[in-house]
Amino acid sequence: MTSRLTEQTKGVYIISATPFDGTGAFDTESTDSLMDFYISKQVTGMTILGMMGEAVKMSSDEAERVMLHMIGRVDGRVPVIVGISDPGLSNMERLAKSSMDAGACGVMIAPISGLRTDEAIHNYFDQVFAALGPDIPVCYQDYPLTTNVFTSVSCFNKMVRDFDQLVMFKHEDCPGLVKLSRIRKTAEDDKTLRRVSILAGNGGLYLPQEMARGADGAMTGFAYPEMLVTVVNLYGEGKTDQAQDLFDAYLPVIRYEQQPGFGLAVRKEVLRRRGAIANASTRAPGPKLSALDHDELSGLLARLEIKLKEIA
């Protein structure tokens, strides 16, 4: 039986891209190679159908087919979290339950757009958790850049108290390092408040600072997952300077990949160049790299190789 997501979850849960062919159809062969690629880089787990996975461009039926194929290919080698965010509660409930039946370890949910107060956020998740039931572990995706929902620390802590199935916080607010520190401090000061797992997103852009402030790892889709894994492991071993040096070598590529509205095309192209997928296409409507973009990326990747040799 697949292990469930818990408050003690640590490590790197790579956010998977969804491979498409040149016509926009789901590419099963590239998906198989991508799943194997991620696992070969020693990731702790995988998150599928996230925002980077272009789930919003799929019908409910297609999202379920993609989920079943990806979980089937992973075949229990690492735990899999499934993003189930959807404006329709029935769609969310259906995908959550079919994902858990297929072997997922938990689900990830972002609040729907339009929630303006702590009360509205809490009430929304009260309905969500009632629909899902108490046995499905949930990661809360805090990504206001996309959702336009700003979750206060007090609101999140109230949900931790009220909903036992809420076991993880995906940290993607920006600026959000103070929020991370406050979540950790309130759980440390108040022994009646559960300490939940916190995994860092935002392409890994602030990973060293997030690890220093108490994150348990990363949940993001950077196209060099081995860097994320090594940095998280080095922080766990107390080798913070070594971790920072490695991170610094990759930082120009992380920054380039993290461009809002464009970074997914960069990420997929890097994955293509690394042999993980056959086609870098995003599903229409989506960004595409120009010839100049390709040249810039080639320069960044060449410099990365030089930097890695220097610190080896």
Secondary structure, 3 states (H helix, E strand, C coil): CCCCCCCCCCEEEEECCCCECCCCCECHHHHHHHHHHHHHCCCCEEEECCCCCCHHHCCHHHHHHHHHHHHHHHCCCCCEEEECCCCCHHHHHHHHHHHHHHCCCEEEECCCCCCCCHHHHHHHHHHHHHHHCCCCCEEEEECHHHHCCCCCHHHHHHHHHHCCCEEEEEECCCCCHHHHHHHHHHHHHCCCCCCCEEEECHHHCCHHHHHHCCCCEECCCCCCHHHHHHHHHHHHCCCHHHHHHHHHHHHHHHHHHCCCCCHHHHHHHHHHHCCCCCCCCCCCCCCCCCHHHHHHHHHHHHHHHHHHHHHC
